Amino acid sequence: MGLPQNPNIFANNPLDRASYRRTDADWVASQIADPASLFVPFHKLQPFVLPEEKPGQGKDVGWLRMGLLQDLCGPDPVIVFLGINKRGKSLFAADASGIKDPENHPSLKGLGAFEELRGLAMAGEITPTELAILAQGKSMIDWHQRHGFCSVCGTKSEIKEAGYKRQCPSCKAEHFPRTDPVAIMLATYKDACFLGRQKIWPKGMHSALAGFIEPGESIEEAVARELHEEAGLRVGSVTYHSTQPWPYPSSLMIGCHAVAETDEFKIDGIELSAGRWFTREEIQAVLAGKGDGSFWLPPPFAIAHQLVKAFAEGKA
């Protein structure tokens, strides 16, 4: 029996990550050299995407064979193993950021384009499972771009374990990719939910509150702290809803609902510029496209939307 479907974009990755294989350098090398293996290049953290063959069919991930990848990136690009698909093929992400004009490179000209992952997700132009694979690749390539040197002694580090470790050749320190946990929460009180907004957001947009979970802090404690710091809310209970991998650069959004003790609040004026309680009827109307235009919600690709939707459906 498989896992239940996660409602969030960038989740539901279908690959077998085969993490136990990463330490086998010979196996990794054999997969990179295998003519059946596929590679998706990233240029400045944007994946290569093929256009629609026919209107409405959607775009495809621009998977390349190793020969074409070498023509594009040279003999020694940064390559990260993503996993094995259901057909038994090994999939990899590769960094093509060193190419000045990759779309006009002889290997790619006329084939497709490098596109921003968030835009692809919002437009629904790539299937959810492929978006999850691309999110994994983006986060890993981003990590290598940010952590090329040993944080202990400053020496340029080397890629190990199929891209999931960097090791310093000088002091032998090992460095691993990290995921930053973020609590994102929707506070509720009786038949209303609390949404806030920041000054930089588009006019009328309101969303759930969020903040990084600090060292030594539980998810529930982070939810309570963020709600109190940003909106002066006191909560009595916290329940988990779902998680969303968020490759900007590598966070895990942990979605929760929290029941407030009262409807009293006080906006901090730092993280939030405004906020208020919205009735379930107001939220339902906006989700149905029948709102009065005074406010709007994050789009469905955001976990905040899923938290609000669950409230509107009486599931919070």
Stockholm file with secondary structure:
# STOCKHOLM 1.0

chainA/1-316         MGLPQNPNIFANNPLDRASYRRTDADWVASQIADPASLFVPFHKLQPFVLPEEKPGQGKDVGWLRMGLLQDLCGPDPVIVFLGINKRGKSLFAADASGIKDPENHPSLKGLGAFEELRGLAMAGEITPTELAILAQGKSMIDWHQRHGFCSVCGTKSEIKEAGYKRQCPSCKAEHFPRTDPVAIMLATYKDACFLGRQKIWPKGMHSALAGFIEPGESIEEAVARELHEEAGLRVGSVTYHSTQPWPYPSSLMIGCHAVAETDEFKIDGIELSAGRWFTREEIQAVLAGKGDGSFWLPPPFAIAHQLVKAFAEGKA
#=GR chainA/1-316 SS CCCCCCCSTTCCCCSBCCGGGTTCHHHHHHHHHCTTCEEEEEETTEEEEECCSSTTSCCEECCBCHHHHHHHHCSSCCEEEEEECTTSCEEEEEECTTCSSGGGSTTTTTTCEECCHHHHHHHTCSCHHHHHHHHHHHHHHHHHHHCCBCTTTCCBCEEEGGGTEEECTTTCCEECCCCEEEEEEEEEETTEEEEEECTTSCTTBCBCEEEECCTTCCHHHHHHHHHHHHHCCCEEEEEEEEEEEETTTTEEEEEEEEEESCSCCCCCSSSCSEEEEEEHHHHHHHHTTCCCSSCBCCCTTSHHHHHHHHHHTTCC
#=GC SS_cons         CCCCCCCSTTCCCCSBCCGGGTTCHHHHHHHHHCTTCEEEEEETTEEEEECCSSTTSCCEECCBCHHHHHHHHCSSCCEEEEEECTTSCEEEEEECTTCSSGGGSTTTTTTCEECCHHHHHHHTCSCHHHHHHHHHHHHHHHHHHHCCBCTTTCCBCEEEGGGTEEECTTTCCEECCCCEEEEEEEEEETTEEEEEECTTSCTTBCBCEEEECCTTCCHHHHHHHHHHHHHCCCEEEEEEEEEEEETTTTEEEEEEEEEESCSCCCCCSSSCSEEEEEEHHHHHHHHTTCCCSSCBCCCTTSHHHHHHHHHHTTCC
//
